[in-house]
Amino acid sequence: MPFIEYSTYRKKIMKKPMIACVAAMSFLILVGCNGESDPASWSKSKIDKWFEKGDWLNGWTVKPDASVNRKALAVSYFKNRERWDKAFTFLKTCDLANAEAKLYDIDGDIVYAPVSEYITKNPEDAVFESHRKYIDIQYVIAGRELIGLAGPGDIQEVTKPYDEMTDAEFMTVRNSTEMQATTGKFFIFFPEDLHRPGVKDGENSPVRKVVIKVRVD
């Protein structure tokens, strides 16, 4: 057998592991480029397909309102899937119709759910609000109300600056969309969604609502 210099031999035995490593890295890069695990890079049709399949609802049968930002939901869901799964599991398994009006601990300050009862307001008595630390899942358990929705560019005047303790900022807006909230659908409001819940739909009437608070970071 001809003599092989040690350095040449070492290069030969290292060649196969290096090839395998490069192949593995190429696969990971390819997956990343395809955006399989990053909804921020998904096409609209792919996001729509994921959203409409509805696996993220964890078996809860209430339908999301058309106003839900599908891309924002997909990005947040894949980033913090456990939080969203806990939120929708609570909505599916809790006897909301008979639940006491109080704050329900789902996962400490990461996911929690206040259930409240109130009389809907006149439009002039309600203001828009937004949050920074939490995303809202709002569902009317009983009754009906109107919820206004606007974007950051619609702010007319900040009536109460952001309060870190309450995670709320209040404002008036120039333009908004009014949506009817009933037991047939739920809403999701992200930090960029200015919303005005609790407005009367016709006459002032009682409403029973649950709001799941899902921490952003």
Secondary structure as GFF3:
##gff-version 3
##sequence-region A 1 217
A	DSSP	alpha_helix	6	34	.	.	.	ID=ss1
A	DSSP	three_ten_helix	39	41	.	.	.	ID=ss2
A	DSSP	alpha_helix	44	53	.	.	.	ID=ss3
A	DSSP	three_ten_helix	55	57	.	.	.	ID=ss4
A	DSSP	beta_strand	63	64	.	.	.	ID=ss5
A	DSSP	alpha_helix	70	79	.	.	.	ID=ss6
A	DSSP	alpha_helix	81	93	.	.	.	ID=ss7
A	DSSP	three_ten_helix	96	98	.	.	.	ID=ss8
A	DSSP	beta_strand	103	107	.	.	.	ID=ss9
A	DSSP	beta_strand	111	119	.	.	.	ID=ss10
A	DSSP	three_ten_helix	123	125	.	.	.	ID=ss11
A	DSSP	beta_strand	128	130	.	.	.	ID=ss12
A	DSSP	beta_strand	134	142	.	.	.	ID=ss13
A	DSSP	beta_strand	145	150	.	.	.	ID=ss14
A	DSSP	three_ten_helix	152	154	.	.	.	ID=ss15
A	DSSP	beta_strand	155	163	.	.	.	ID=ss16
A	DSSP	beta_strand	168	173	.	.	.	ID=ss17
A	DSSP	beta_strand	177	181	.	.	.	ID=ss18
A	DSSP	beta_strand	185	189	.	.	.	ID=ss19
A	DSSP	beta_strand	194	199	.	.	.	ID=ss20
A	DSSP	beta_strand	206	215	.	.	.	ID=ss21
###
